[in-house]
């Protein structure tokens, strides 16, 4: 109906690779949000990490809407639901 608010969720797939397992993926979770809800929400992205490189590539290819940003929520990892 007119005047009502509608919320939309947008999801997309992020594929990361790293040279060896000791290299961190580059995200930090919002620990407080996880403690309250159990959801994995991005708090910060580490510079020069695989996730940062993903974001740079999305900008270079003209797809900044596919960048991972603080506040984004993890839905699945390795084919498993994250919650």
Rosetta blueprint (number, residue, H / E / L):
1 X L
2 X L
3 X L
4 X L
5 X L
6 X L
7 X L
8 X L
9 X L
10 X L
11 X L
12 X L
13 X L
14 X L
15 X L
16 X L
17 X L
18 X L
19 X L
20 X L
21 X L
22 X L
23 X L
24 X L
25 X L
26 X L
27 X E
28 X E
29 X E
30 X L
31 X H
32 X H
33 X H
34 X H
35 X H
36 X H
37 X H
38 X L
39 X L
40 X L
41 X E
42 X E
43 X E
44 X E
45 X E
46 X L
47 X L
48 X L
49 X L
50 X H
51 X H
52 X H
53 X H
54 X H
55 X H
56 X H
57 X H
58 X H
59 X H
60 X H
61 X L
62 X L
63 X L
64 X H
65 X H
66 X H
67 X L
68 X L
69 X L
70 X L
71 X L
72 X L
73 X E
74 X L
75 X L
76 X E
77 X E
78 X L
79 X L
80 X E
81 X E
82 X L
83 X L
